Amino acid sequence: MQTDLTHPKDHALIPVSAIEEFGENEPIQLDCGHDLAPFSIAYQTYGKLNEARTNAVLICHALTGDQYAADTHPLTGKPGWWSRMIGPGKPIDTDHYFVICTNVLGGCMGSTGPASLNPETGRPYGLDFPVITIADMVRAQERLIERLGIPSLFAVVGGSMGGMQVLEWAASYPEKVFSAIPIATAARHSSQNIAFHEVGRQAVMADPDWRGGRYLEAGVRPRKGLAVARMAAHITYLSDEALHRKFGRNLQDRDCVTFGFDADFQVESYLRHQGMSFVDRFDANSYLYITRAMDYFDLAQDHGGLAQAFRKARSRFCVVSFTSDWLYPTRESREIVQALNAVAANVSFVEIESDKGHDAFLLHEPELFDAVSGFLSAAAERRGL
């Protein structure tokens, strides 16, 4: 039974929150060889689907994101992670587009993941949850889009891990993607990024409260380990310039150093706050699984070459990078563009001057807003929206 997505709303940003259930007889085949059933995908929608069902935009979130892209997060009370980008009159304009954002498979905000109950045991999956890939996340999204009765997507948009999902959509479901905007991403995870993720995973697993992944049954959480993982990762999202501009070597609520191991410097206090606030909204095992999915991502290897991955692509692409992003540097975006050019794909490329680092795609970047808005407007005109 299809959900009615064409009903009018009083306001284009009023979200609709839902969880789509797929039963025992609807398994999803995972890359690891496991069939997962039943499973659920949680999602939010904004705006109105037109009668022709041609104006749907899928938003793909990054590692620590979720489906709450443009409305208040129920756990933190903060604005959605891409509220600058999505909304009435914004680059992804909910007055014109029907926006969908899912919580990825393996997540912890309603989609099936390691914190979900294993139907075979009645206990949380923990490490019994099968290892997933970016392609598995996209398969689950495609199942949702099909269930919603949307034959093809006007656009798929995402940054970082979300950008990986955009590329996977274009490669695996070329007939279902009219336009694609991968931002601050890469076609494969580098060895440096795998190394950073491994540090984070080891921090989680070294926490005594991790309990071999069975912490939920014990009524505890590996808060300290997950906080350290978040602190280490957060450093990679920023640039040296951004850290220096925001903190420098300024002291935190004191006039001189303490010659101890409290947070003497503002940057230390900031990282500790980032770490501890993160553990209140994210599951530690989900962190392990999603980082591993990113590590395994290699579009060229999966498709017999990067250009080969896009051989059947019919999408219009807008690839975006930032000059100070050392996590996914511009050269990796250029590799994507070169592969698309090799198969004569319709592609534009924007390198944005910014000193904000990888997180620039989440922040106030007018050039990014202009690029996304202009690209979508041109694509909408081409599609007759």
Secondary structure, 3 states (H helix, E strand, C coil): CCCCCCCCCCCCCCCEEEEEEECCCCCEECCCCCEECCEEEEEEEECCCCCCCCCEEEEECCCCCCCCCCCCCCCCCCCCCCCCCEECCCCEECCCCEEEEECCCCCCCCCCCCCCECCCCCCECHHHCCCCCHHHHHHHHHHHHHHCCCCCEEEEEEECHHHHHHHHHHHHCHHHEEEEEEECCCCECCHHHHHHHHHHHHHHHHCHHHHHHCHHHHCCCCHHHHHHHHHHHHHHHCCHHHHHHHCCCCECCCCCCCCCCCCCEHHHHHHHHHHHHHCCCCCHHHHHHHHHHHHHCEHHHHHCCHHHHCCCCCCEEEEEEECCCCCCCHHHHHHHHHHHHHCCCEEEEEEECCCCCHHHHHCCCHHHHHHHHHHHHHHHHHHCC
